[in-house]
């Protein structure tokens, strides 16, 4: 009996074991995480229909599922027709809504679609996760001012942790554009004007997100930061040499060293060729030359712009054909890729282009762990994983290290608390927390204003006399007299001037910086300079703190104000950082990542200019004594790249170069002795520049090739070593060959591009080296009469009137005020308010007509939906 039982048990076990093997064997290969990614992609693609493939190249937007912060799964299913899509966004959702929404939709994609392909949840994260409650770090231009890539890495690791906490997977950052046009509103999003600095900071950021298995999306490929006239989306002028020497290197460094899984194309055209429809840029350059393996995500609406903005496509179908065959894989915020199926069936589009794009998208999904990672846990609180003590501390450190001291005559700063009894705090940015664009908040309650930071630091020991003085914009100077009186009653005056930026998809006060907020003049907006001059006339010491996202003209201030500092938008800890700097609790160590011009007409003023670009006669004059070149001014920057003062003094000595005669494959070590010879602990940025003394084409007078931030206690000394690969001395010659030419190169080391402390020379023996106005917002109220049993113009009987509400945004997710929403049948209308919201009563089977001057009129079926969120595109130009 025992033997029989044993045999029965063994038999059952054997059957169970064998059936388990067959179950495992029957599992699709693409579902097995132990298989190589390439094989999983190939297996999955072999099982997909044409429509399933096309849907991987499309985007789910909030209007496709959102119903007052909750996912309308029926609406989603009707839009997707039961298929999985490429990406999904939820910019208008709160963090709590986002977590729950993404969980439900992702679960549906994995469990209820035919092949269980997950969707990529995307977010903005330029300087913090753009979802409420997350940490707000200093803006990108401030991070660049630290000249400390490790801080960019630590910040992006924390951003990655917060992104994971709320269930997202991809972040639209970093911005690798070069800010060589200062009128452009997006200067603040960049890491400055120099390709080497931009590449180093961008590389650190991408590595941080990679460490958290979050998909980074370097943008905007390529050459977006020098738009004609400074107008966003304007064409960029330039040839292949500028392209390969300036704009491509940051992307090349990031792609080759960090392998990001996504890249975002730019809206603009380069040398008259729109990037969104360019095979040269998106395939030949990006993939063949740079080796990019991920997928190209379209900047919002950029494919449709090919026909209504650039006019290189005849219609939406033609735009889709151009973009896909160029190498643009996934479409966001427009719907031209709906035409791909018909294009294939008509023979106009070879299916291999769809297969290539789908392969890129699926590669990113598998490689990032999206198929294999568990769904976000909506039962556990995500709030303990965002805005942590450590992340706030990091935000403060970045703010501290980003402040740039531009002038400090007679050591007015730092202020001595024991000798000051009263301070006048003046200016439109004194009591404002300016975070910059691409953040989730634009209210003081989520950050520390300069006034609050100073008040917290000095307590009741010093009297603070605050007067706003004027607005950021406008000509109202009625508060000047009150401000002057406050200054006269105080020992010292601090004026907080600068700019205000829009906030992504949020209501904003009038902005003068940020995406789409470009300037024709870089004088301080409004009457801010008049306010500063009025404070100077009181005879009291004046300190100007510029809180801004871009440089402004401070030529008068440079001559007449004893102390000037710039705090690029400093994140939620901005006010505390400024206060600590003013009173010497911290020592400023920031350096300018972008040069300050003397006037708007002085543009461009980037430091790495060509020898022939700053005049020939070398005899500039003044208004009193005119000269040549610029008759009344010198064609140089007011404060150049790399510049920044400290409260202490750093001495440089003992400069050495490891080799003076080198080959193209060598690396030279450059070292210098640095000593903190002042009375305070501090940090200096040791900067290495190179100049090609004689070359076959014009090359810049300086080019940054290495830097290192060094922290020294007072009296401390260190030897700083910097590595210079000779391969970095390449140029593109007359035949557009990438070569390191033989000849002499000057090596410069110093504290700024205009503060060189030591020079040397190397000789290279080389050969070729291995690119409308707005209407007042109104909302129809809840007392609209309801009529039953009426008929539509085509004779169909109406259903009952229902209350329909929603939010209208543009293709860049900005809320749209002044948009008219009309009922096609009833004829009544509503106009969106400042938050983009409308409420209208319409038959349940009616059609809404959405219109605004300068935008395409759109018809949207009601279909018994009570919440309809809509996006609209600009009209053809």
Secondary structure, 3 states (H helix, E strand, C coil): CHHHHHHHHHHHHHHHHHHHHHHHHHCCHHHCCCCCHHHHHHHHHCCCCHHHHHHCCCEECHHHCEECCEECHHHHHHHHCCCCCCEECCCCCCHHHHHHHHHHHHHHHHHHCCCCCCCEEEECCCCCCCCCCCCCCCCHHHHHHCCCHHHHHHHHHHHHHHHHHCCCCEECCCECCCCCCCCCHHHHHCCCCCHHHHHHHHHHHHHHHHHCCCEEEEEEECCCCCCHHHCCCCCECCCHHHHHHHHHHHHHHHHHHHCCCEEEECCCEECCEEHHHCHHHHHHHHHHHCCCCCEEECCCCCCCHHHHCCCCCCCHHHHHHHHHHHCCCECCCCCHHHHHHHHHHCCCCCHHHHHHHHHHHHHHHHHCCCCCCCCCCCCCCCHHHCCCHHHHHHHHHHHHHHCEEEEEHHHCCCCCHHHCCEEEEECCCCCCCCCCCCCCCCCHHHCCCHHHHHHHHHCCCCEEEEECCCCCCCCCCCCHHHHHHHHHCCCEEEEEEECCECCCCCCCCCCCECCCCCCCCCCCCCCHHHHHHHHHHCCCEEEEEEEECCCCCCHHHHHHCCEEEEEECCHHHHHHHHHHHHCCCCCCCCCCCCCECCCHHHCCCCCCCECCCCCCCCCCCCCCCCCCCCCCCCCCCCECCCCCECCCCEEEEEEEECCCEEECCCEEEEEEEEEECCCCCEEEEEEEEEEECCCCCCCECCEEEEEEEEEECCCCEEEEEEEEEHHHHCEECCCCCEECCCEEEEEEEEEECCEEEEEEEEEEECCECCCCCCCCCECCCCCCCCCCCCECCCCCECCCEEEEEEEEEECCCCECCCCEEEECCCCCEEECCCCCEEEEEEECCCEEEEECCCECCEEEECCCCCECCEEECECCC
